[in-house]
Amino acid sequence: MREVYLDYSATTPVKKEVLEEMLPYFTEKYGNPSSLYAKGFEAKEGLMLARTRVAELIGAQDREIYFTSGGTEADNWAVVGAVKSRKAKGNHIITTKIEHHALLHTCEYLEKEGYDVTYLDVDKYGIISLEQLKEAITDKTVLISIMFANNEVGSIQPVKEIAAIAKEKGILFHTDAVQALGNVPIDVKDLGVDMMSISSHKIYGPKGVGALYIRKGLVITNLIQGGAQEYKKRAGTENLAGIVGFGKASELARLNLDSHIKNISELRDYFLSEIKSKIPDVDVNGSLEHRLPGNLNLVFNYVEGEALILYMDLQGIYASTGSACSSASFSASHVLAAMGLPIEQAYSSVRFTVGDFTTKEDIDYVVAELVKIVDKLRSFSPFDKDHVMETAQKCNCQA
Ligand SMILES: *Cc1c(COP(=O)(O)O)cnc(C)c1O
């Protein structure tokens, strides 16, 4: 059976060039980068090259990149580290209702510790209002954390404008750019952000490695205590092979950025036009402007999203409802809810994300299968308009 992976926002396969560069660091270049002999220097060289490559992808200096265990740790560190270091100034954080759980749950934890958190609304396109942001700022605000691009609907926030507002008020600004990395041109200097979270496994690198960009001159409290690694800011022997892989993936992402964006947005647009022409009653969640190039989040009206996922799985097609982290639990997406989508439409929503290994043939296969699956599920559905009419006619009563 054909296998079609359309969940690149959940994770991506490691590219061959990335794996090849990683392999020697398990078996030959296994030294500890902190050791003061040749084997250690060899490992340290790998670490330094990776740092340069990651820095280049976002327009940062090498010294501003701190490797972590992933996007989740980077989010935790940015928020906890920033507010702890600014305790004397205040205890108020501004974020949004549509953040990744790595950010939302960290804020909820801080609320229990006595911090005040404002969760900004978003419009029906999943975008915040800059006016609301300005109004939410108080004397006690120490941190604004707003994601660059959303993992469910792909909405892209006005990051540069937010950074300018934060700077004017002397407030730190962090952005979770895990989804934006490699999909949107990013230059931290041009944007003016103070901190930025990124992750390797969303850009064809290995899992379990990411980084926090911290603007030069900014000092935040450490999250992990121990040795002197990462300029004494993030302790623990480095995940060297992982970091080397992240570095290679970053280099590829930088070199291929334009063609990657062009290819996946064309595929996404083709996918949408095929679905629109072959399946009735399908809506797009969010706007097609200000959106990640590979993201498509659709409402298949009168169908349960979870059922659609299971039927697609039987045909070798992988997509998701909500985010990877919430798809195992049975609650509707907090992102779609914040965008004001009615609950039944939220339950009928499915996220497809295309990537570098997706082909036009994959899309044709998926659309052909979707036509059959949606038709079948709608024939079961008590909410299907036609079905309701047919049943009503059969029993000779009014629908
Ligand atoms: C995947 C993701 C994370 C978490 O990154 P990990 O490396 O998996 O810990 C954080 N934020 C966003 C927006 C993500 O998509």
The ligand as an SDF file (V2000), in Angstrom:
LIG
                    3D

 15 15  0  0  0  0  0  0  0  0999 V2000
    6.9360   21.0250   17.9440 C   0  0  0  0  0  0  0  0  0  0  0  0
    6.7310   22.3330   18.5920 C   0  0  0  0  0  0  0  0  0  0  0  0
    7.2980   22.6270   19.8500 C   0  0  0  0  0  0  0  0  0  0  0  0
    8.0420   21.5960   20.6440 C   0  0  0  0  0  0  0  0  0  0  0  0
    9.3100   21.2920   20.1050 O   0  0  0  0  0  0  0  0  0  0  0  0
   10.0140   19.9180   20.5390 P   0  0  0  0  0  0  0  0  0  0  0  0
   11.3630   20.0050   19.9180 O   0  0  0  0  0  0  0  0  0  0  0  0
    9.1640   18.8190   19.9720 O   0  0  0  0  0  0  0  0  0  0  0  0
   10.0630   19.9010   22.0300 O   0  0  0  0  0  0  0  0  0  0  0  0
    7.1160   23.8820   20.3790 C   0  0  0  0  0  0  0  0  0  0  0  0
    6.4180   24.8120   19.7270 N   0  0  0  0  0  0  0  0  0  0  0  0
    5.8730   24.5880   18.5190 C   0  0  0  0  0  0  0  0  0  0  0  0
    5.1190   25.6760   17.8290 C   0  0  0  0  0  0  0  0  0  0  0  0
    5.9960   23.3440   17.9200 C   0  0  0  0  0  0  0  0  0  0  0  0
    5.4240   23.1160   16.7410 O   0  0  0  0  0  0  0  0  0  0  0  0
  1  2  1  0
  2  3  1  0
  2 14  2  0
  3  4  1  0
  3 10  2  0
  4  5  1  0
  5  6  1  0
  6  7  2  0
  6  8  1  0
  6  9  1  0
 10 11  1  0
 11 12  2  0
 12 13  1  0
 12 14  1  0
 14 15  1  0
M  END
$$$$
